[in-house]
C-alpha cells in the first residue's frame, strides 16, 4: 500500500470566511498505480495535490490522515515535511519555468538541490545522465540555462529531476496542460515509463483533461466541489461511468471525429457551487439532470463494484 | 471574403534586430462567409501571427491580405474604422482582455463611443440585450459587474456579444476556449458555430485538433510558418497526407482509444502513402527548391485537399 488518505479536509482562510476546498477525501493509491485526478477548476484537485506536498500560506489543515508506506505524513507541519519532500514525495508543477531557477544552469541547479538535501551530485550524475538519455534529452542540457530549452524539454527535465531519488509518490499537477499535443504525449509517456521502471512507485496525475487521464492512468478519480464524485479503473470511468457529473463531463468533450453538423455536444449548465458556504446535500444537485428529493441528503461515497466507488443516490 | 495571398511575416530578433525570423512563409488561404477555417499548429507555427496580421496588429512583410477585394494594409482612417466594424478578434485569456479596474460592460460603451455615437439610449440598450441573448447570457447576471466577478466563459461570451454589436463579417478567434473548463468550452464552440449560420466567417486558431475538427469546414495545418496540409475538414482528418498531420493526429489523447491503438492505425495509413505526396504530383526533388519559382508550394491530391512537401526543412 503506497498512499492512503483518510478523511482529509483542507480549507482556505479568506477575509470572508473559510473556503472548504477539500471536504473529506478518502482514497488509496496502490504501489505501481497511476491515478488520474480529474475535475473542473475549483473542484479541489490542485488543493489535494498541494496538500500532499506543501500547504501554502493560505491553506489550513483541518483534519484527516495521510499515510505513505505506512508512515503518517505530518502535512500540517512545514518543517517536519522536509524529511519526506523530494526523497519520498515529489512534485511536478504545471509550468516547468516555475520549477527551474532561471539564473542557474540546469546541472548546477540540480547539484545545489542535491547538496541541500545531503546527497552527493558526483555519485548521482551517471544515473542522471542515463535518465536524460532515456527521455531523449541530450546530456548537454545540464550545461544550459532553462531559457535555452523548449517547453517540452523543460517539463521532461523537471520530471527527471523530481524523480531522481526514486520517490514513492510523484504528484504531477497539470504537468502537460501548457504543452502542445506532441510534447504532451512525450511527457505523459515519460511518466508511464518512469513508473514501469520503478523510478517512482506511484503517480497522481492531476488534469482537467479526462482523455489524457484515460491514456496514462490506471484509475481515475473525479472530484466535484471539494468532494469525490467517482473513482474507478480508467476503462470503467470512460466506458461505464455511473455519476451524472462524470457522464456530463465526458459528453461535453469533443473528440477527433465528432463534427458539429453530425452531433451537437452540450456543456453542463451552471457552475460549481461556491465553497465559502457549500450547499447541503449533493453538491451537484443544481446542475444534475437526474436530481430528485433524496439528493437534499448527502450521498455517501460507496463502493458499488470492486474498485468502483460513486457518491450518487441513483448509482447505488 | 478574406483572402491571404502569399503572405510572409519576418520578425527581427536578437540584439539590434540582427537576426531575421520568418514566422509565416508564403501562406495563401481564403475564408468565405459562413465558413469556419481552423488554423491548427503547435507553438511557433505562426497561427497567431496570421490572425494578428488579419486584424492589422502586425504588419505584413510580403504578400497581400485582401478583405472583399481591398488590400487591408492600405486602410487608413475612416476605411480602417469601417474594416473593424466588419472584422473583430477575440483572444485566449479573457481576464487580460478586460481592464480589471473598470466594469466588464465598459467594452460595450467603448464600442458605442467608437461606432454608434448618435444612437439613442433606448435603442442602444435594446441592442445590447439582443446581443447578450444571442450569446445566451442573462443581462442581470453580467451587466454592472467587474471582470473578476464573472467566469471565464461568461467573459468570452461577452466579447462575442461585443463583436455582435458591430456588423461583423469575420471573427478571428485565437485560442478562445483553451482557458475555459471542459463543461463550458463546448457552449462557446456552439456559439461560434451559430454565428456561421448568419453568414459570419470565422478564422479559428487552435492547437487542439479535436476542437478544430468539431467546428470547422476547412482545416489548415501549419508547421513553422508553412502550410503543410489544407482542405475540407473531413478529408484532412479522414485521409491525412502529410507525415506531420498524422503525427499530430497520433498525439491527440482520445477518450475511447489508447495512443498505441491510434498509432497502429495511423502507421497502417502511412504505409499506404508514398514518401512525399507533393512530389508525387509536382516535378522536383524533396528538400530542393523547385526549378520554376512560380511552382505552387502545395499540390492538389484530391479536389479541395492540398498538401506540401514532406521534406523536414531545417529552421531558419
HADDOCK unambig.tbl for C-alpha pairs under 7 A between the chains (distance, minus, plus):
assign (segid A and resid 40 and name CA) (segid B and resid 181 and name CA) 5.94 0.50 0.50
assign (segid A and resid 41 and name CA) (segid B and resid 181 and name CA) 6.70 0.50 0.50
assign (segid A and resid 180 and name CA) (segid B and resid 42 and name CA) 5.72 0.50 0.50
assign (segid A and resid 180 and name CA) (segid B and resid 43 and name CA) 6.88 0.50 0.50
assign (segid A and resid 180 and name CA) (segid B and resid 207 and name CA) 6.94 0.50 0.50
assign (segid A and resid 181 and name CA) (segid B and resid 248 and name CA) 6.90 0.50 0.50
assign (segid A and resid 181 and name CA) (segid B and resid 251 and name CA) 5.64 0.50 0.50
assign (segid A and resid 181 and name CA) (segid B and resid 252 and name CA) 5.97 0.50 0.50
assign (segid A and resid 182 and name CA) (segid B and resid 248 and name CA) 6.50 0.50 0.50
assign (segid A and resid 182 and name CA) (segid B and resid 251 and name CA) 5.22 0.50 0.50
assign (segid A and resid 185 and name CA) (segid B and resid 251 and name CA) 5.86 0.50 0.50
assign (segid A and resid 211 and name CA) (segid B and resid 253 and name CA) 5.55 0.50 0.50
assign (segid A and resid 211 and name CA) (segid B and resid 254 and name CA) 5.52 0.50 0.50
assign (segid A and resid 211 and name CA) (segid B and resid 255 and name CA) 4.54 0.50 0.50
assign (segid A and resid 212 and name CA) (segid B and resid 253 and name CA) 5.33 0.50 0.50
assign (segid A and resid 214 and name CA) (segid B and resid 255 and name CA) 6.56 0.50 0.50
assign (segid A and resid 215 and name CA) (segid B and resid 253 and name CA) 6.52 0.50 0.50
assign (segid A and resid 215 and name CA) (segid B and resid 258 and name CA) 5.65 0.50 0.50
assign (segid A and resid 215 and name CA) (segid B and resid 259 and name CA) 6.67 0.50 0.50
assign (segid A and resid 238 and name CA) (segid B and resid 255 and name CA) 6.97 0.50 0.50
assign (segid A and resid 249 and name CA) (segid B and resid 182 and name CA) 6.95 0.50 0.50
assign (segid A and resid 249 and name CA) (segid B and resid 183 and name CA) 6.16 0.50 0.50
assign (segid A and resid 252 and name CA) (segid B and resid 182 and name CA) 6.78 0.50 0.50
assign (segid A and resid 252 and name CA) (segid B and resid 183 and name CA) 6.07 0.50 0.50
assign (segid A and resid 252 and name CA) (segid B and resid 186 and name CA) 6.23 0.50 0.50
assign (segid A and resid 253 and name CA) (segid B and resid 182 and name CA) 6.57 0.50 0.50
assign (segid A and resid 254 and name CA) (segid B and resid 210 and name CA) 5.94 0.50 0.50
assign (segid A and resid 254 and name CA) (segid B and resid 211 and name CA) 6.32 0.50 0.50
assign (segid A and resid 254 and name CA) (segid B and resid 214 and name CA) 6.52 0.50 0.50
assign (segid A and resid 255 and name CA) (segid B and resid 210 and name CA) 5.16 0.50 0.50
assign (segid A and resid 255 and name CA) (segid B and resid 254 and name CA) 6.54 0.50 0.50
assign (segid A and resid 256 and name CA) (segid B and resid 209 and name CA) 6.83 0.50 0.50
assign (segid A and resid 256 and name CA) (segid B and resid 210 and name CA) 4.37 0.50 0.50
assign (segid A and resid 256 and name CA) (segid B and resid 213 and name CA) 6.30 0.50 0.50
assign (segid A and resid 257 and name CA) (segid B and resid 213 and name CA) 6.81 0.50 0.50
assign (segid A and resid 258 and name CA) (segid B and resid 214 and name CA) 5.59 0.50 0.50
assign (segid A and resid 259 and name CA) (segid B and resid 213 and name CA) 6.31 0.50 0.50
assign (segid A and resid 259 and name CA) (segid B and resid 214 and name CA) 4.16 0.50 0.50
assign (segid A and resid 259 and name CA) (segid B and resid 215 and name CA) 6.48 0.50 0.50
assign (segid A and resid 260 and name CA) (segid B and resid 214 and name CA) 5.11 0.50 0.50
assign (segid A and resid 260 and name CA) (segid B and resid 215 and name CA) 5.56 0.50 0.50
assign (segid A and resid 265 and name CA) (segid B and resid 186 and name CA) 6.82 0.50 0.50
assign (segid A and resid 266 and name CA) (segid B and resid 186 and name CA) 6.32 0.50 0.50
assign (segid A and resid 266 and name CA) (segid B and resid 187 and name CA) 6.50 0.50 0.50
assign (segid A and resid 267 and name CA) (segid B and resid 183 and name CA) 4.80 0.50 0.50
assign (segid A and resid 267 and name CA) (segid B and resid 184 and name CA) 5.45 0.50 0.50
assign (segid A and resid 267 and name CA) (segid B and resid 186 and name CA) 5.50 0.50 0.50
assign (segid A and resid 267 and name CA) (segid B and resid 187 and name CA) 5.62 0.50 0.50
assign (segid A and resid 268 and name CA) (segid B and resid 183 and name CA) 5.08 0.50 0.50
assign (segid A and resid 268 and name CA) (segid B and resid 184 and name CA) 6.67 0.50 0.50
